[in-house]
Amino acid sequence: MHFETTVAKAVETTGIGLHSGVPVHIRVTPAPVGTGLVFLRTDLSDFAIPALWQYVARVSYATSLMHQGVLISTTEHLLSTFYSLGIDNALIEIDNLEVPILDGSGLPFVHLIGSAGVRTQRRRRQYLSMRKPVSIEDRGKRISIEPANTFRLTCEIDFPHPLVGYQKLELEVTPQQYTEQIAAARTFGFEYELDQMRNMGLIRGATLESAVCFTRDGVLNPDGLRFKDECCRHKALDLIGDLALLGRPLLGHVIAERAGHAMHAALVAKIMSDPSLYETLTYDEVLLRDSAAVA
């Protein structure tokens, strides 16, 4: 499927903001070709904030977007799902400042898109195809991207916890792979950090229904983990959500070694600030380029 898509009909859901703790309602509606993914603050006269790298405002414990002082927070889970399932154009109506956390994963958004259906549009999709490698390093952490004719991820994490430790995930990101291997992985945290985070004004809406919480040697959630390496899979989910801010489907191999939102955003900004690093091509043009290179 190499044409742009949108949702086939409007769908909606409600929930609580992970950090703000505020109730929030979102409604996703179809949008014309070339629209991209755009948030509309319905509580502020439908003020529009495009889901693009230029509008990144904060990237500490979540990725927030801001336009003319208007904020949308914790965008990564929703954008990760839309990007991975190939939704190019949609309007996301939201009546508060933070996307609802729901169960802490991308799975509720997969179900939301599933209930809406997907409509193919009459414009060929333009891909962002990497021409040169790019990397960013900072204090033992690294994120890089290499040219490739598919969207691939290699994600590594390392936490000093008996149920986490070193984990690595490698896969090609397709709608099926995302749904089966990544979407259900939940956001996570550690019990000993909770008081500090609350004192910072964070995780006011967090519960065991919306996040995994690790004790010193176990996990508080009664049902345990969904995957043995759920933490690494969720980091991959977050990474995809931040890469969605490129504004076009990516063709490249992203390698993240203990990276987080700030490094993801820095990589996206570095790519988009230098047009010599990438080409914008239809998939047919990618195939022609690759066949010419082989010949």
Secondary structure, 3 states (H helix, E strand, C coil): CCEEEEECCCEEEEEEECCCCCEEEEEEEECCCCCCEEEEEHHHCCEEEECCHHHEEEECCCEEEEECCEEEECCHHHHHHHHHCCCCEEEEEECCCECECCCCCCHHHHHHHHHHCEEEEEEECCEEEECCCEEEEECCEEEEEECCCCEEEEEEEEECCCCCEEEEEEEECCHHHHHHHCCCCCCEEEHHHHHHHHHCCCCCCCCCCCCEEECCCCECCCCCCCCCCHHHHHHHHHHHHHHHHHCCCEEEEEEEECCCHHHHHHHHHHHHCCHHHEEEECHHHHHHHHHHHHC
